[in-house]
Amino acid sequence: MTNLLTPSSIHCPYCGEKLAILIDGSAGNQDYVEDCQVCCSPIDISVQIDSAGQIVDIRSKRDTD
C-alpha cells in the first residue's frame, strides 16, 4: 500500500509562523481544526484532494473568519 501522508506547510493566520503539517491523501477532502504549534490558537484547515490522492489546495484561516 502506498503511503499517502504528504508533508506540507501552512502559515498561522494569527502569528504568521510557518507550520509543518501532514496531509492524509487517502482521507479525501478534509476540514478540521489544528492548534498552532507556536501560539496555540485554533486554525481552521481545509484541504482539497483529487481522485488520485494528490493535494489540490490547502487553506488556513482563523476560526472566527
CHARMM internal coordinates of N, CA and C (Angstrom, degrees):
IC EDIT
DIST 1 N 1 CA 1.4399
DIST 1 CA 1 C 1.5292
ANGL 1 N 1 CA 1 C 109.52
DIST 1 C 2 N 1.3169
ANGL 1 CA 1 C 2 N 116.89
DIHE 1 N 1 CA 1 C 2 N 140.01
DIST 2 N 2 CA 1.4489
ANGL 1 C 2 N 2 CA 122.61
DIHE 1 CA 1 C 2 N 2 CA -179.01
DIST 2 CA 2 C 1.5133
ANGL 2 N 2 CA 2 C 110.59
DIHE 1 C 2 N 2 CA 2 C -80.17
DIST 2 C 3 N 1.3289
ANGL 2 CA 2 C 3 N 115.95
DIHE 2 N 2 CA 2 C 3 N 138.70
DIST 3 N 3 CA 1.4559
ANGL 2 C 3 N 3 CA 121.09
DIHE 2 CA 2 C 3 N 3 CA 176.36
DIST 3 CA 3 C 1.5205
ANGL 3 N 3 CA 3 C 108.00
DIHE 2 C 3 N 3 CA 3 C -78.02
DIST 3 C 4 N 1.3245
ANGL 3 CA 3 C 4 N 117.52
DIHE 3 N 3 CA 3 C 4 N 116.25
DIST 4 N 4 CA 1.4548
ANGL 3 C 4 N 4 CA 121.48
DIHE 3 CA 3 C 4 N 4 CA -178.60
DIST 4 CA 4 C 1.5206
ANGL 4 N 4 CA 4 C 112.37
DIHE 3 C 4 N 4 CA 4 C -100.05
DIST 4 C 5 N 1.3326
ANGL 4 CA 4 C 5 N 118.31
DIHE 4 N 4 CA 4 C 5 N 12.03
DIST 5 N 5 CA 1.4612
ANGL 4 C 5 N 5 CA 120.10
DIHE 4 CA 4 C 5 N 5 CA 174.49
DIST 5 CA 5 C 1.5255
ANGL 5 N 5 CA 5 C 107.86
DIHE 4 C 5 N 5 CA 5 C -78.09
DIST 5 C 6 N 1.3285
ANGL 5 CA 5 C 6 N 115.08
DIHE 5 N 5 CA 5 C 6 N 120.13
DIST 6 N 6 CA 1.4608
ANGL 5 C 6 N 6 CA 121.04
DIHE 5 CA 5 C 6 N 6 CA -176.60
DIST 6 CA 6 C 1.5207
ANGL 6 N 6 CA 6 C 109.78
DIHE 5 C 6 N 6 CA 6 C -116.07
DIST 6 C 7 N 1.3427
ANGL 6 CA 6 C 7 N 116.99
DIHE 6 N 6 CA 6 C 7 N 121.84
DIST 7 N 7 CA 1.4497
ANGL 6 C 7 N 7 CA 118.85
DIHE 6 CA 6 C 7 N 7 CA 175.23
DIST 7 CA 7 C 1.5275
ANGL 7 N 7 CA 7 C 110.10
DIHE 6 C 7 N 7 CA 7 C -67.77
DIST 7 C 8 N 1.2985
ANGL 7 CA 7 C 8 N 116.85
DIHE 7 N 7 CA 7 C 8 N 139.18
DIST 8 N 8 CA 1.4548
ANGL 7 C 8 N 8 CA 122.43
DIHE 7 CA 7 C 8 N 8 CA 179.06
DIST 8 CA 8 C 1.5144
ANGL 8 N 8 CA 8 C 108.14
DIHE 7 C 8 N 8 CA 8 C -148.76
DIST 8 C 9 N 1.3190
ANGL 8 CA 8 C 9 N 116.17
DIHE 8 N 8 CA 8 C 9 N 179.19
DIST 9 N 9 CA 1.4545
ANGL 8 C 9 N 9 CA 118.93
DIHE 8 CA 8 C 9 N 9 CA 177.37
DIST 9 CA 9 C 1.5221
ANGL 9 N 9 CA 9 C 110.08
DIHE 8 C 9 N 9 CA 9 C -143.35
DIST 9 C 10 N 1.3253
ANGL 9 CA 9 C 10 N 114.18
DIHE 9 N 9 CA 9 C 10 N 152.49
DIST 10 N 10 CA 1.4577
ANGL 9 C 10 N 10 CA 122.27
DIHE 9 CA 9 C 10 N 10 CA 176.05
DIST 10 CA 10 C 1.5242
ANGL 10 N 10 CA 10 C 106.99
DIHE 9 C 10 N 10 CA 10 C -136.16
DIST 10 C 11 N 1.3081
ANGL 10 CA 10 C 11 N 116.56
DIHE 10 N 10 CA 10 C 11 N 168.64
DIST 11 N 11 CA 1.4622
ANGL 10 C 11 N 11 CA 121.56
DIHE 10 CA 10 C 11 N 11 CA 172.18
DIST 11 CA 11 C 1.5233
ANGL 11 N 11 CA 11 C 108.15
DIHE 10 C 11 N 11 CA 11 C -109.73
DIST 11 C 12 N 1.3154
ANGL 11 CA 11 C 12 N 115.69
DIHE 11 N 11 CA 11 C 12 N 135.93
DIST 12 N 12 CA 1.4619
ANGL 11 C 12 N 12 CA 120.38
DIHE 11 CA 11 C 12 N 12 CA 177.36
DIST 12 CA 12 C 1.5240
ANGL 12 N 12 CA 12 C 108.75
DIHE 11 C 12 N 12 CA 12 C -66.35
DIST 12 C 13 N 1.3395
ANGL 12 CA 12 C 13 N 117.71
DIHE 12 N 12 CA 12 C 13 N 127.13
DIST 13 N 13 CA 1.4621
ANGL 12 C 13 N 13 CA 120.37
DIHE 12 CA 12 C 13 N 13 CA 179.60
DIST 13 CA 13 C 1.5343
ANGL 13 N 13 CA 13 C 113.25
DIHE 12 C 13 N 13 CA 13 C -72.85
DIST 13 C 14 N 1.3208
ANGL 13 CA 13 C 14 N 117.54
DIHE 13 N 13 CA 13 C 14 N -6.22
DIST 14 N 14 CA 1.4636
ANGL 13 C 14 N 14 CA 121.83
DIHE 13 CA 13 C 14 N 14 CA 178.59
DIST 14 CA 14 C 1.5305
ANGL 14 N 14 CA 14 C 111.20
DIHE 13 C 14 N 14 CA 14 C -96.87
DIST 14 C 15 N 1.3353
ANGL 14 CA 14 C 15 N 117.24
DIHE 14 N 14 CA 14 C 15 N -57.16
DIST 15 N 15 CA 1.4681
ANGL 14 C 15 N 15 CA 120.57
DIHE 14 CA 14 C 15 N 15 CA -173.93
DIST 15 CA 15 C 1.5253
ANGL 15 N 15 CA 15 C 113.01
DIHE 14 C 15 N 15 CA 15 C -104.32
DIST 15 C 16 N 1.3354
ANGL 15 CA 15 C 16 N 117.46
DIHE 15 N 15 CA 15 C 16 N -11.72
DIST 16 N 16 CA 1.4578
ANGL 15 C 16 N 16 CA 120.82
DIHE 15 CA 15 C 16 N 16 CA 176.77
DIST 16 CA 16 C 1.5172
ANGL 16 N 16 CA 16 C 115.85
DIHE 15 C 16 N 16 CA 16 C 84.31
DIST 16 C 17 N 1.3280
ANGL 16 CA 16 C 17 N 117.68
DIHE 16 N 16 CA 16 C 17 N -2.44
DIST 17 N 17 CA 1.4619
ANGL 16 C 17 N 17 CA 120.34
DIHE 16 CA 16 C 17 N 17 CA -179.41
DIST 17 CA 17 C 1.5305
ANGL 17 N 17 CA 17 C 111.30
DIHE 16 C 17 N 17 CA 17 C -66.51
DIST 17 C 18 N 1.3262
ANGL 17 CA 17 C 18 N 116.08
DIHE 17 N 17 CA 17 C 18 N 145.12
DIST 18 N 18 CA 1.4629
ANGL 17 C 18 N 18 CA 121.99
DIHE 17 CA 17 C 18 N 18 CA 174.16
DIST 18 CA 18 C 1.5243
ANGL 18 N 18 CA 18 C 107.64
DIHE 17 C 18 N 18 CA 18 C -81.30
DIST 18 C 19 N 1.3277
ANGL 18 CA 18 C 19 N 116.57
DIHE 18 N 18 CA 18 C 19 N 128.26
DIST 19 N 19 CA 1.4618
ANGL 18 C 19 N 19 CA 122.49
DIHE 18 CA 18 C 19 N 19 CA -175.99
DIST 19 CA 19 C 1.5196
ANGL 19 N 19 CA 19 C 110.82
DIHE 18 C 19 N 19 CA 19 C -120.02
DIST 19 C 20 N 1.3144
ANGL 19 CA 19 C 20 N 116.51
DIHE 19 N 19 CA 19 C 20 N 138.22
DIST 20 N 20 CA 1.4564
ANGL 19 C 20 N 20 CA 122.27
DIHE 19 CA 19 C 20 N 20 CA 175.24
DIST 20 CA 20 C 1.5227
ANGL 20 N 20 CA 20 C 108.94
DIHE 19 C 20 N 20 CA 20 C -87.54
DIST 20 C 21 N 1.3407
ANGL 20 CA 20 C 21 N 116.73
DIHE 20 N 20 CA 20 C 21 N 131.80
DIST 21 N 21 CA 1.4651
ANGL 20 C 21 N 21 CA 121.87
DIHE 20 CA 20 C 21 N 21 CA 176.34
DIST 21 CA 21 C 1.5243
ANGL 21 N 21 CA 21 C 108.60
DIHE 20 C 21 N 21 CA 21 C -133.82
DIST 21 C 22 N 1.3188
ANGL 21 CA 21 C 22 N 116.26
DIHE 21 N 21 CA 21 C 22 N 160.66
DIST 22 N 22 CA 1.4614
ANGL 21 C 22 N 22 CA 122.85
DIHE 21 CA 21 C 22 N 22 CA 174.03
DIST 22 CA 22 C 1.5193
ANGL 22 N 22 CA 22 C 108.20
DIHE 21 C 22 N 22 CA 22 C -111.98
DIST 22 C 23 N 1.3209
ANGL 22 CA 22 C 23 N 116.77
DIHE 22 N 22 CA 22 C 23 N 131.29
DIST 23 N 23 CA 1.4536
ANGL 22 C 23 N 23 CA 122.65
DIHE 22 CA 22 C 23 N 23 CA 178.94
DIST 23 CA 23 C 1.5252
ANGL 23 N 23 CA 23 C 108.46
DIHE 22 C 23 N 23 CA 23 C -109.62
DIST 23 C 24 N 1.3313
ANGL 23 CA 23 C 24 N 116.84
DIHE 23 N 23 CA 23 C 24 N 128.43
DIST 24 N 24 CA 1.4598
ANGL 23 C 24 N 24 CA 122.53
DIHE 23 CA 23 C 24 N 24 CA 177.19
DIST 24 CA 24 C 1.5273
ANGL 24 N 24 CA 24 C 108.77
DIHE 23 C 24 N 24 CA 24 C -91.07
DIST 24 C 25 N 1.3209
ANGL 24 CA 24 C 25 N 117.21
DIHE 24 N 24 CA 24 C 25 N 101.47
DIST 25 N 25 CA 1.4590
ANGL 24 C 25 N 25 CA 122.65
DIHE 24 CA 24 C 25 N 25 CA -178.47
DIST 25 CA 25 C 1.5192
ANGL 25 N 25 CA 25 C 113.96
DIHE 24 C 25 N 25 CA 25 C -65.30
DIST 25 C 26 N 1.3321
ANGL 25 CA 25 C 26 N 117.87
DIHE 25 N 25 CA 25 C 26 N -21.44
DIST 26 N 26 CA 1.4647
ANGL 25 C 26 N 26 CA 120.50
DIHE 25 CA 25 C 26 N 26 CA -179.47
DIST 26 CA 26 C 1.5222
ANGL 26 N 26 CA 26 C 111.96
DIHE 25 C 26 N 26 CA 26 C -76.79
DIST 26 C 27 N 1.3366
ANGL 26 CA 26 C 27 N 117.97
DIHE 26 N 26 CA 26 C 27 N -12.00
DIST 27 N 27 CA 1.4658
ANGL 26 C 27 N 27 CA 121.61
DIHE 26 CA 26 C 27 N 27 CA -176.79
DIST 27 CA 27 C 1.5238
ANGL 27 N 27 CA 27 C 113.12
DIHE 26 C 27 N 27 CA 27 C -88.04
DIST 27 C 28 N 1.3260
ANGL 27 CA 27 C 28 N 118.22
DIHE 27 N 27 CA 27 C 28 N -3.60
DIST 28 N 28 CA 1.4617
ANGL 27 C 28 N 28 CA 120.69
DIHE 27 CA 27 C 28 N 28 CA -179.48
DIST 28 CA 28 C 1.5190
ANGL 28 N 28 CA 28 C 110.92
DIHE 27 C 28 N 28 CA 28 C 73.89
DIST 28 C 29 N 1.3302
ANGL 28 CA 28 C 29 N 115.83
DIHE 28 N 28 CA 28 C 29 N -162.64
DIST 29 N 29 CA 1.4675
ANGL 28 C 29 N 29 CA 120.45
DIHE 28 CA 28 C 29 N 29 CA 179.25
DIST 29 CA 29 C 1.5162
ANGL 29 N 29 CA 29 C 109.78
DIHE 28 C 29 N 29 CA 29 C -60.69
DIST 29 C 30 N 1.3357
ANGL 29 CA 29 C 30 N 115.92
DIHE 29 N 29 CA 29 C 30 N 143.43
DIST 30 N 30 CA 1.4595
ANGL 29 C 30 N 30 CA 120.46
DIHE 29 CA 29 C 30 N 30 CA -173.91
DIST 30 CA 30 C 1.5185
ANGL 30 N 30 CA 30 C 110.88
DIHE 29 C 30 N 30 CA 30 C -138.85
DIST 30 C 31 N 1.3070
ANGL 30 CA 30 C 31 N 116.26
DIHE 30 N 30 CA 30 C 31 N 142.76
DIST 31 N 31 CA 1.4585
ANGL 30 C 31 N 31 CA 124.77
DIHE 30 CA 30 C 31 N 31 CA 170.14
DIST 31 CA 31 C 1.5227
ANGL 31 N 31 CA 31 C 105.99
DIHE 30 C 31 N 31 CA 31 C -132.77
DIST 31 C 32 N 1.3220
ANGL 31 CA 31 C 32 N 116.36
DIHE 31 N 31 CA 31 C 32 N 119.79
DIST 32 N 32 CA 1.4582
ANGL 31 C 32 N 32 CA 119.17
DIHE 31 CA 31 C 32 N 32 CA -179.16
DIST 32 CA 32 C 1.5224
ANGL 32 N 32 CA 32 C 110.34
DIHE 31 C 32 N 32 CA 32 C -152.91
DIST 32 C 33 N 1.3208
ANGL 32 CA 32 C 33 N 116.37
DIHE 32 N 32 CA 32 C 33 N 168.81
DIST 33 N 33 CA 1.4571
ANGL 32 C 33 N 33 CA 123.01
DIHE 32 CA 32 C 33 N 33 CA 178.76
DIST 33 CA 33 C 1.5229
ANGL 33 N 33 CA 33 C 108.05
DIHE 32 C 33 N 33 CA 33 C -112.51
DIST 33 C 34 N 1.3298
ANGL 33 CA 33 C 34 N 114.98
DIHE 33 N 33 CA 33 C 34 N 132.22
DIST 34 N 34 CA 1.4597
ANGL 33 C 34 N 34 CA 121.11
DIHE 33 CA 33 C 34 N 34 CA 176.34
DIST 34 CA 34 C 1.5205
ANGL 34 N 34 CA 34 C 107.56
DIHE 33 C 34 N 34 CA 34 C -133.43
DIST 34 C 35 N 1.3227
ANGL 34 CA 34 C 35 N 116.61
DIHE 34 N 34 CA 34 C 35 N 135.95
DIST 35 N 35 CA 1.4601
ANGL 34 C 35 N 35 CA 120.12
DIHE 34 CA 34 C 35 N 35 CA 179.08
DIST 35 CA 35 C 1.5212
ANGL 35 N 35 CA 35 C 110.08
DIHE 34 C 35 N 35 CA 35 C -76.05
DIST 35 C 36 N 1.3393
ANGL 35 CA 35 C 36 N 115.40
DIHE 35 N 35 CA 35 C 36 N 141.60
DIST 36 N 36 CA 1.4621
ANGL 35 C 36 N 36 CA 121.76
DIHE 35 CA 35 C 36 N 36 CA 175.53
DIST 36 CA 36 C 1.5246
ANGL 36 N 36 CA 36 C 108.67
DIHE 35 C 36 N 36 CA 36 C -60.70
DIST 36 C 37 N 1.3293
ANGL 36 CA 36 C 37 N 116.92
DIHE 36 N 36 CA 36 C 37 N 136.14
DIST 37 N 37 CA 1.4533
ANGL 36 C 37 N 37 CA 122.33
DIHE 36 CA 36 C 37 N 37 CA -179.31
DIST 37 CA 37 C 1.5318
ANGL 37 N 37 CA 37 C 111.66
DIHE 36 C 37 N 37 CA 37 C -73.55
DIST 37 C 38 N 1.3411
ANGL 37 CA 37 C 38 N 116.65
DIHE 37 N 37 CA 37 C 38 N -13.54
DIST 38 N 38 CA 1.4622
ANGL 37 C 38 N 38 CA 120.93
DIHE 37 CA 37 C 38 N 38 CA -177.68
DIST 38 CA 38 C 1.5291
ANGL 38 N 38 CA 38 C 111.60
DIHE 37 C 38 N 38 CA 38 C -103.63
DIST 38 C 39 N 1.3443
ANGL 38 CA 38 C 39 N 116.99
DIHE 38 N 38 CA 38 C 39 N -56.00
DIST 39 N 39 CA 1.4729
ANGL 38 C 39 N 39 CA 119.98
DIHE 38 CA 38 C 39 N 39 CA -174.61
DIST 39 CA 39 C 1.5339
ANGL 39 N 39 CA 39 C 113.54
DIHE 38 C 39 N 39 CA 39 C -103.20
DIST 39 C 40 N 1.3209
ANGL 39 CA 39 C 40 N 117.81
DIHE 39 N 39 CA 39 C 40 N -3.25
DIST 40 N 40 CA 1.4710
ANGL 39 C 40 N 40 CA 124.80
DIHE 39 CA 39 C 40 N 40 CA 176.20
DIST 40 CA 40 C 1.5284
ANGL 40 N 40 CA 40 C 114.67
DIHE 39 C 40 N 40 CA 40 C 67.58
DIST 40 C 41 N 1.3212
ANGL 40 CA 40 C 41 N 118.40
DIHE 40 N 40 CA 40 C 41 N 13.01
DIST 41 N 41 CA 1.4666
ANGL 40 C 41 N 41 CA 121.36
DIHE 40 CA 40 C 41 N 41 CA 177.71
DIST 41 CA 41 C 1.5260
ANGL 41 N 41 CA 41 C 110.08
DIHE 40 C 41 N 41 CA 41 C -78.39
DIST 41 C 42 N 1.3434
ANGL 41 CA 41 C 42 N 117.80
DIHE 41 N 41 CA 41 C 42 N 147.37
DIST 42 N 42 CA 1.4633
ANGL 41 C 42 N 42 CA 121.21
DIHE 41 CA 41 C 42 N 42 CA -179.04
DIST 42 CA 42 C 1.5310
ANGL 42 N 42 CA 42 C 111.79
DIHE 41 C 42 N 42 CA 42 C -76.71
DIST 42 C 43 N 1.3255
ANGL 42 CA 42 C 43 N 116.54
DIHE 42 N 42 CA 42 C 43 N 125.86
DIST 43 N 43 CA 1.4592
ANGL 42 C 43 N 43 CA 122.69
DIHE 42 CA 42 C 43 N 43 CA -179.37
DIST 43 CA 43 C 1.5233
ANGL 43 N 43 CA 43 C 108.79
DIHE 42 C 43 N 43 CA 43 C -110.01
DIST 43 C 44 N 1.3400
ANGL 43 CA 43 C 44 N 117.29
DIHE 43 N 43 CA 43 C 44 N 126.61
DIST 44 N 44 CA 1.4637
ANGL 43 C 44 N 44 CA 121.91
DIHE 43 CA 43 C 44 N 44 CA 172.04
DIST 44 CA 44 C 1.5256
ANGL 44 N 44 CA 44 C 107.54
DIHE 43 C 44 N 44 CA 44 C -80.97
DIST 44 C 45 N 1.3205
ANGL 44 CA 44 C 45 N 116.65
DIHE 44 N 44 CA 44 C 45 N 121.89
DIST 45 N 45 CA 1.4583
ANGL 44 C 45 N 45 CA 121.95
DIHE 44 CA 44 C 45 N 45 CA -179.04
DIST 45 CA 45 C 1.5215
ANGL 45 N 45 CA 45 C 108.52
DIHE 44 C 45 N 45 CA 45 C -117.06
DIST 45 C 46 N 1.3356
ANGL 45 CA 45 C 46 N 115.86
DIHE 45 N 45 CA 45 C 46 N 129.53
DIST 46 N 46 CA 1.4622
ANGL 45 C 46 N 46 CA 122.50
DIHE 45 CA 45 C 46 N 46 CA 176.02
DIST 46 CA 46 C 1.5175
ANGL 46 N 46 CA 46 C 108.13
DIHE 45 C 46 N 46 CA 46 C -120.19
DIST 46 C 47 N 1.3318
ANGL 46 CA 46 C 47 N 115.87
DIHE 46 N 46 CA 46 C 47 N 129.95
DIST 47 N 47 CA 1.4572
ANGL 46 C 47 N 47 CA 121.41
DIHE 46 CA 46 C 47 N 47 CA -177.99
DIST 47 CA 47 C 1.5198
ANGL 47 N 47 CA 47 C 108.41
DIHE 46 C 47 N 47 CA 47 C -126.11
DIST 47 C 48 N 1.3213
ANGL 47 CA 47 C 48 N 116.34
DIHE 47 N 47 CA 47 C 48 N 131.10
DIST 48 N 48 CA 1.4619
ANGL 47 C 48 N 48 CA 121.24
DIHE 47 CA 47 C 48 N 48 CA 173.84
DIST 48 CA 48 C 1.5267
ANGL 48 N 48 CA 48 C 107.87
DIHE 47 C 48 N 48 CA 48 C -108.43
DIST 48 C 49 N 1.3321
ANGL 48 CA 48 C 49 N 114.96
DIHE 48 N 48 CA 48 C 49 N 130.24
DIST 49 N 49 CA 1.4611
ANGL 48 C 49 N 49 CA 123.38
DIHE 48 CA 48 C 49 N 49 CA -177.57
DIST 49 CA 49 C 1.5222
ANGL 49 N 49 CA 49 C 108.53
DIHE 48 C 49 N 49 CA 49 C -119.68
DIST 49 C 50 N 1.3380
ANGL 49 CA 49 C 50 N 117.69
DIHE 49 N 49 CA 49 C 50 N 136.93
DIST 50 N 50 CA 1.4642
ANGL 49 C 50 N 50 CA 119.56
DIHE 49 CA 49 C 50 N 50 CA 177.06
DIST 50 CA 50 C 1.5296
ANGL 50 N 50 CA 50 C 110.58
DIHE 49 C 50 N 50 CA 50 C -84.41
DIST 50 C 51 N 1.3178
ANGL 50 CA 50 C 51 N 117.13
DIHE 50 N 50 CA 50 C 51 N 179.40
DIST 51 N 51 CA 1.4695
ANGL 50 C 51 N 51 CA 121.72
DIHE 50 CA 50 C 51 N 51 CA -175.16
DIST 51 CA 51 C 1.5288
ANGL 51 N 51 CA 51 C 112.96
DIHE 50 C 51 N 51 CA 51 C -66.76
DIST 51 C 52 N 1.3338
ANGL 51 CA 51 C 52 N 117.63
DIHE 51 N 51 CA 51 C 52 N -17.70
DIST 52 N 52 CA 1.4556
ANGL 51 C 52 N 52 CA 121.52
DIHE 51 CA 51 C 52 N 52 CA 178.04
DIST 52 CA 52 C 1.5267
ANGL 52 N 52 CA 52 C 112.23
DIHE 51 C 52 N 52 CA 52 C -91.57
DIST 52 C 53 N 1.3447
ANGL 52 CA 52 C 53 N 116.99
DIHE 52 N 52 CA 52 C 53 N 1.77
DIST 53 N 53 CA 1.4524
ANGL 52 C 53 N 53 CA 120.71
DIHE 52 CA 52 C 53 N 53 CA 179.80
DIST 53 CA 53 C 1.5206
ANGL 53 N 53 CA 53 C 113.63
DIHE 52 C 53 N 53 CA 53 C 84.83
DIST 53 C 54 N 1.3295
ANGL 53 CA 53 C 54 N 117.04
DIHE 53 N 53 CA 53 C 54 N 12.87
DIST 54 N 54 CA 1.4621
ANGL 53 C 54 N 54 CA 121.57
DIHE 53 CA 53 C 54 N 54 CA 179.55
DIST 54 CA 54 C 1.5254
ANGL 54 N 54 CA 54 C 110.73
DIHE 53 C 54 N 54 CA 54 C -91.75
DIST 54 C 55 N 1.3170
ANGL 54 CA 54 C 55 N 116.14
DIHE 54 N 54 CA 54 C 55 N 145.10
DIST 55 N 55 CA 1.4594
ANGL 54 C 55 N 55 CA 121.46
DIHE 54 CA 54 C 55 N 55 CA 179.32
DIST 55 CA 55 C 1.5246
ANGL 55 N 55 CA 55 C 109.30
DIHE 54 C 55 N 55 CA 55 C -72.77
DIST 55 C 56 N 1.3338
ANGL 55 CA 55 C 56 N 115.71
DIHE 55 N 55 CA 55 C 56 N 126.58
DIST 56 N 56 CA 1.4568
ANGL 55 C 56 N 56 CA 122.02
DIHE 55 CA 55 C 56 N 56 CA 177.08
DIST 56 CA 56 C 1.5248
ANGL 56 N 56 CA 56 C 109.91
DIHE 55 C 56 N 56 CA 56 C -96.89
DIST 56 C 57 N 1.3428
ANGL 56 CA 56 C 57 N 116.65
DIHE 56 N 56 CA 56 C 57 N -42.15
DIST 57 N 57 CA 1.4551
ANGL 56 C 57 N 57 CA 121.11
DIHE 56 CA 56 C 57 N 57 CA -175.88
DIST 57 CA 57 C 1.5241
ANGL 57 N 57 CA 57 C 110.06
DIHE 56 C 57 N 57 CA 57 C -156.65
DIST 57 C 58 N 1.3436
ANGL 57 CA 57 C 58 N 115.88
DIHE 57 N 57 CA 57 C 58 N 143.05
DIST 58 N 58 CA 1.4623
ANGL 57 C 58 N 58 CA 122.30
DIHE 57 CA 57 C 58 N 58 CA 173.28
DIST 58 CA 58 C 1.5142
ANGL 58 N 58 CA 58 C 106.68
DIHE 57 C 58 N 58 CA 58 C -129.87
DIST 58 C 59 N 1.3305
ANGL 58 CA 58 C 59 N 116.26
DIHE 58 N 58 CA 58 C 59 N 129.53
DIST 59 N 59 CA 1.4586
ANGL 58 C 59 N 59 CA 121.37
DIHE 58 CA 58 C 59 N 59 CA 177.46
DIST 59 CA 59 C 1.5167
ANGL 59 N 59 CA 59 C 109.26
DIHE 58 C 59 N 59 CA 59 C -128.48
DIST 59 C 60 N 1.3244
ANGL 59 CA 59 C 60 N 114.40
DIHE 59 N 59 CA 59 C 60 N 138.93
DIST 60 N 60 CA 1.4672
ANGL 59 C 60 N 60 CA 119.87
DIHE 59 CA 59 C 60 N 60 CA 175.98
DIST 60 CA 60 C 1.5142
ANGL 60 N 60 CA 60 C 108.25
DIHE 59 C 60 N 60 CA 60 C -126.96
DIST 60 C 61 N 1.3413
ANGL 60 CA 60 C 61 N 115.28
DIHE 60 N 60 CA 60 C 61 N 139.95
DIST 61 N 61 CA 1.4631
ANGL 60 C 61 N 61 CA 120.14
DIHE 60 CA 60 C 61 N 61 CA 179.92
DIST 61 CA 61 C 1.5230
ANGL 61 N 61 CA 61 C 109.23
DIHE 60 C 61 N 61 CA 61 C -150.35
DIST 61 C 62 N 1.3200
ANGL 61 CA 61 C 62 N 114.41
DIHE 61 N 61 CA 61 C 62 N 165.31
DIST 62 N 62 CA 1.4600
ANGL 61 C 62 N 62 CA 119.51
DIHE 61 CA 61 C 62 N 62 CA 175.63
DIST 62 CA 62 C 1.5143
ANGL 62 N 62 CA 62 C 109.33
DIHE 61 C 62 N 62 CA 62 C -64.60
DIST 62 C 63 N 1.3068
ANGL 62 CA 62 C 63 N 117.79
DIHE 62 N 62 CA 62 C 63 N 150.52
DIST 63 N 63 CA 1.4665
ANGL 62 C 63 N 63 CA 120.34
DIHE 62 CA 62 C 63 N 63 CA -179.95
DIST 63 CA 63 C 1.5179
ANGL 63 N 63 CA 63 C 111.60
DIHE 62 C 63 N 63 CA 63 C -70.99
DIST 63 C 64 N 1.3233
ANGL 63 CA 63 C 64 N 117.92
DIHE 63 N 63 CA 63 C 64 N -11.62
DIST 64 N 64 CA 1.4674
ANGL 63 C 64 N 64 CA 120.92
DIHE 63 CA 63 C 64 N 64 CA 179.42
DIST 64 CA 64 C 1.5277
ANGL 64 N 64 CA 64 C 112.53
DIHE 63 C 64 N 64 CA 64 C -96.37
DIST 64 C 65 N 1.3394
ANGL 64 CA 64 C 65 N 118.32
DIHE 64 N 64 CA 64 C 65 N -5.61
DIST 65 N 65 CA 1.4800
ANGL 64 C 65 N 65 CA 121.47
DIHE 64 CA 64 C 65 N 65 CA -179.92
DIST 65 CA 65 C 1.5037
ANGL 65 N 65 CA 65 C 111.78
DIHE 64 C 65 N 65 CA 65 C -78.33
END
COOR INIT
IC SEED 1 N 1 CA 1 C
IC BUILD
